[in-house]
Amino acid sequence: MINLEIREQIQNRLISIEKEFDVEILLAVESGSRAWGFESLDSDYDVRFIYKHPINWYLNILPKRDVIEIPIVDLMDYNGWDLRKAFFLMNKSNPVLYEWLRSPIIYKKNQEFFEIFSQISIEYFSQISTIYHYLHMAKKNYKEYLKKDLVKAKKYFYVLRPLLACMWVETKRSSPPMEFEILVSSFLKENSIKNEIDDLLFKKRNGIELGEIRRIDLLNTFIEDKIEYFDQLVLNYDSIKKPNSSKMDIAFQTILNI
């Protein structure tokens, strides 16, 4: 979890961002390894947020910049999306946006915004888009980092988590939780695969160097089996018709007037 001093530092920085950019931050959360639950002692703080401008900012012909990106300083990484951009990404069932909505670490939340936004997001969630996203992530990291005799141990997390997320979407038909341990406990009960994962997780959290290690064949076999399975599964998914965009228009207008 985030200690009180760091949390206050982040919340104060969010206040200064609001003043600097003349915006209101509606939701600010932790994303990345600290929210996933497999951070190292020196992991960055990946603060992600959704914000809105005053209404007049949106009354323009030409598009304006719709992201706020703050240079990383002392492990602090701040990045935010404008509300209209967030709705546009919701329409595409962007898995990163859906992860923000399920982050276990929240720095700021406008409750009225959150209830409206999260409720309508359920209607725009796409199983096929989400599985494609996580499957691509798993395949890319596996191919680049885990197929040699010596592999980067921490990369196992960046392959296993998206594959477990695919399993969640297939069985639960909803956006997966961010927490890696929830995904593990949901699909990997007490067995040798879970034991290997628990050992890597303990080492990473406690600052034990996770450099190159010999490939863990048990995990590699599990990964290859799941990649092959989901490669076939996505071929059989039917596309899902999205709700009428007028629902998002109404929600967008409502939130602007909160």
C-alpha positions as CSV (number, residue, x, y, z in Angstrom):
1,M,0.0,0.0,0.0
2,I,0.9,3.7,-0.2
3,N,2.2,5.2,3.0
4,L,0.6,8.4,4.3
5,E,3.5,10.7,3.5
6,I,3.6,9.6,-0.1
7,R,-0.2,9.8,-0.4
8,E,-0.2,13.3,0.9
9,Q,2.6,14.3,-1.5
10,I,0.7,12.9,-4.4
11,Q,-2.6,14.6,-3.4
12,N,-0.8,17.9,-3.0
13,R,0.7,17.6,-6.5
14,L,-2.7,16.9,-7.9
15,I,-4.0,20.1,-6.4
16,S,-1.1,22.0,-8.1
17,I,-1.9,20.3,-11.4
18,E,-5.5,21.5,-11.2
19,K,-4.4,25.0,-10.6
20,E,-1.7,25.0,-13.3
21,F,-3.9,23.6,-16.0
22,D,-7.3,25.1,-14.9
23,V,-8.9,21.7,-14.6
24,E,-10.8,19.6,-12.0
25,I,-9.5,16.1,-11.4
26,L,-12.4,13.7,-11.2
27,L,-10.5,10.5,-10.5
28,A,-6.9,9.9,-9.7
29,V,-5.6,6.4,-9.1
30,E,-2.4,4.3,-9.0
31,S,-1.7,2.3,-12.1
32,G,1.1,-0.1,-13.0
33,S,3.0,-2.5,-10.7
34,R,2.0,-0.9,-7.4
35,A,-1.7,-1.3,-8.2
36,W,-1.1,-4.8,-9.7
37,G,0.6,-5.8,-6.5
38,F,4.0,-6.9,-7.7
39,E,6.0,-3.7,-7.2
40,S,9.6,-3.6,-6.3
41,L,11.0,-1.4,-3.5
42,D,12.1,1.2,-6.2
43,S,9.0,1.1,-8.5
44,D,7.6,4.3,-9.9
45,Y,4.4,5.7,-8.6
46,D,2.2,5.7,-11.7
47,V,-0.5,8.3,-11.0
48,R,-3.2,8.3,-13.6
49,F,-6.2,10.7,-13.7
50,I,-9.3,11.8,-15.5
51,Y,-10.0,15.5,-15.5
52,K,-12.5,18.1,-16.9
53,H,-12.1,21.7,-18.1
54,P,-14.6,24.4,-17.5
55,I,-17.5,24.0,-20.0
56,N,-16.4,26.8,-22.3
57,W,-13.2,24.9,-23.1
58,Y,-15.2,22.4,-25.0
59,L,-16.9,25.0,-27.2
60,N,-14.3,25.1,-29.9
61,I,-14.0,24.2,-33.6
62,L,-10.4,22.8,-33.6
63,P,-9.4,20.1,-31.1
64,K,-7.2,21.0,-28.2
65,R,-4.7,19.0,-26.3
66,D,-6.6,16.3,-24.3
67,V,-3.8,14.9,-22.2
68,I,-1.7,16.2,-19.3
69,E,1.8,14.6,-19.0
70,I,4.2,15.6,-16.3
71,P,7.9,14.7,-16.6
72,I,8.9,12.0,-14.2
73,V,10.7,13.3,-11.1
74,D,11.8,11.1,-8.1
75,L,9.8,8.1,-9.2
76,M,6.6,10.2,-9.6
77,D,4.9,9.8,-12.9
78,Y,1.7,11.8,-13.5
79,N,-0.5,11.4,-16.6
80,G,-4.1,12.3,-17.2
81,W,-6.8,12.2,-19.9
82,D,-9.5,14.8,-20.5
83,L,-13.0,13.7,-19.8
84,R,-14.0,13.7,-23.5
85,K,-11.0,11.6,-24.4
86,A,-11.9,9.2,-21.6
87,F,-15.4,8.7,-23.1
88,F,-13.9,8.2,-26.5
89,L,-11.7,5.5,-25.1
90,M,-14.7,4.0,-23.3
91,N,-16.4,3.7,-26.6
92,K,-13.5,1.5,-27.8
93,S,-13.6,-0.5,-24.6
94,N,-10.0,0.6,-23.9
95,P,-8.7,-1.9,-21.2
96,V,-6.4,0.7,-19.6
97,L,-9.3,3.0,-18.9
98,Y,-11.2,0.1,-17.4
99,E,-8.2,-0.7,-15.2
100,W,-8.2,2.8,-13.8
101,L,-11.8,2.4,-12.8
102,R,-10.9,-0.8,-10.8
103,S,-7.6,0.4,-9.3
104,P,-7.4,-0.5,-5.6
105,I,-5.4,2.6,-4.8
106,I,-7.4,5.8,-5.2
107,Y,-5.9,9.3,-4.5
108,K,-9.0,11.4,-5.4
109,K,-12.5,10.5,-6.5
110,N,-15.6,12.6,-7.3
111,Q,-18.2,10.1,-6.2
112,E,-21.0,11.5,-8.5
113,F,-18.7,11.4,-11.5
114,F,-17.6,7.9,-10.6
115,E,-21.1,6.5,-10.3
116,I,-22.2,7.9,-13.7
117,F,-19.0,7.0,-15.5
118,S,-18.5,3.5,-14.1
119,Q,-22.1,2.6,-14.6
120,I,-22.2,3.5,-18.3
121,S,-18.8,1.8,-18.8
122,I,-20.4,-1.5,-18.1
123,E,-22.6,-1.1,-21.3
124,Y,-19.6,-0.4,-23.5
125,F,-17.3,-3.2,-22.2
126,S,-16.2,-5.5,-25.0
127,Q,-15.0,-9.0,-24.1
128,I,-13.3,-9.5,-27.5
129,S,-11.5,-6.2,-27.5
130,T,-10.3,-6.8,-23.9
131,I,-9.0,-10.3,-24.6
132,Y,-7.3,-9.1,-27.8
133,H,-5.5,-6.4,-25.8
134,Y,-4.3,-8.7,-23.0
135,L,-3.4,-11.5,-25.4
136,H,-1.3,-9.2,-27.6
137,M,0.5,-8.0,-24.5
138,A,1.2,-11.5,-23.2
139,K,2.4,-12.7,-26.6
140,K,4.7,-9.7,-27.2
141,N,6.4,-10.0,-23.7
142,Y,6.7,-13.8,-24.0
143,K,8.3,-13.6,-27.4
144,E,10.7,-10.9,-26.4
145,Y,11.8,-12.0,-22.9
146,L,10.9,-15.5,-22.0
147,K,11.8,-17.9,-24.8
148,K,15.6,-18.1,-24.2
149,D,17.4,-20.3,-21.8
150,L,18.2,-17.3,-19.6
151,V,15.2,-15.0,-19.1
152,K,14.4,-11.8,-17.2
153,A,12.5,-13.2,-14.2
154,K,10.3,-10.1,-13.6
155,K,8.9,-10.4,-17.2
156,Y,6.9,-13.5,-16.0
157,F,4.6,-11.1,-14.3
158,Y,4.0,-9.1,-17.5
159,V,3.0,-12.3,-19.3
160,L,1.1,-14.1,-16.6
161,R,-1.1,-11.2,-15.5
162,P,-2.5,-10.5,-19.0
163,L,-3.2,-14.2,-19.6
164,L,-5.0,-14.4,-16.2
165,A,-6.9,-11.3,-17.2
166,C,-8.0,-13.1,-20.4
167,M,-9.2,-16.0,-18.2
168,W,-11.2,-13.6,-16.1
169,V,-12.9,-12.0,-19.1
170,E,-13.8,-15.4,-20.5
171,T,-15.3,-16.7,-17.3
172,K,-16.6,-13.6,-15.6
173,R,-17.5,-11.6,-18.7
174,S,-16.4,-8.4,-17.1
175,S,-13.3,-6.2,-16.8
176,P,-10.6,-8.0,-14.8
177,P,-9.4,-6.7,-11.4
178,M,-6.0,-5.0,-11.4
179,E,-4.6,-7.0,-8.4
180,F,-2.4,-9.9,-9.6
181,E,-3.1,-12.0,-6.5
182,I,-6.8,-11.9,-7.0
183,L,-6.3,-13.2,-10.6
184,V,-3.9,-15.9,-9.3
185,S,-6.2,-17.1,-6.5
186,S,-9.2,-17.1,-8.9
187,F,-7.7,-19.5,-11.4
188,L,-4.6,-21.1,-9.8
189,K,-5.3,-23.0,-6.7
190,E,-2.7,-24.7,-4.6
191,N,-0.4,-26.3,-7.2
192,S,3.1,-26.2,-8.5
193,I,2.5,-23.3,-10.9
194,K,1.1,-21.2,-8.1
195,N,4.1,-22.1,-5.9
196,E,6.5,-20.9,-8.6
197,I,4.6,-17.6,-9.0
198,D,4.4,-17.1,-5.2
199,D,8.2,-17.5,-5.0
200,L,8.9,-14.9,-7.7
201,L,6.3,-12.5,-6.1
202,F,8.0,-12.8,-2.7
203,K,11.4,-12.0,-4.1
204,K,10.2,-9.0,-6.2
205,R,8.3,-7.4,-3.3
206,N,11.2,-7.8,-0.9
207,G,13.8,-6.3,-3.1
208,I,15.6,-9.5,-3.9
209,E,17.4,-9.1,-7.2
210,L,15.3,-10.5,-10.0
211,G,17.8,-10.5,-12.9
212,E,18.3,-13.2,-15.4
213,I,17.4,-16.8,-14.3
214,R,17.1,-20.1,-16.1
215,R,13.7,-20.4,-17.9
216,I,11.0,-21.9,-15.7
217,D,9.7,-24.6,-18.0
218,L,6.6,-25.2,-15.9
219,L,5.5,-21.6,-16.3
220,N,6.6,-21.5,-20.0
221,T,4.4,-24.5,-20.7
222,F,1.5,-23.0,-18.9
223,I,2.0,-19.7,-20.9
224,E,2.3,-21.4,-24.2
225,D,-0.9,-23.5,-23.6
226,K,-2.9,-20.4,-22.6
227,I,-1.7,-18.4,-25.6
228,E,-2.6,-21.2,-28.0
229,Y,-6.0,-21.5,-26.3
230,F,-6.9,-17.8,-26.5
231,D,-5.5,-17.5,-30.1
232,Q,-8.3,-20.0,-31.0
233,L,-10.9,-18.5,-28.7
234,V,-10.8,-15.1,-30.3
235,L,-11.6,-16.6,-33.7
236,N,-15.0,-17.7,-32.4
237,Y,-16.1,-14.4,-30.7
238,D,-18.9,-12.5,-32.3
239,S,-18.7,-8.8,-32.5
240,I,-21.0,-7.0,-30.0
241,K,-23.1,-4.1,-31.1
242,K,-22.3,-1.0,-29.0
243,P,-25.1,1.1,-27.4
244,N,-26.1,4.2,-29.1
245,S,-23.5,7.0,-28.5
246,S,-26.3,9.3,-27.3
247,K,-25.9,7.6,-23.9
248,M,-22.3,8.8,-23.6
249,D,-23.3,12.3,-24.8
250,I,-25.9,12.6,-22.0
251,A,-23.4,11.3,-19.4
252,F,-20.7,13.6,-20.7
253,Q,-23.0,16.6,-20.4
254,T,-24.2,15.6,-17.0
255,I,-20.6,15.3,-15.6
256,L,-19.6,18.7,-17.1
257,N,-22.4,20.2,-15.0
258,I,-21.5,18.5,-11.7
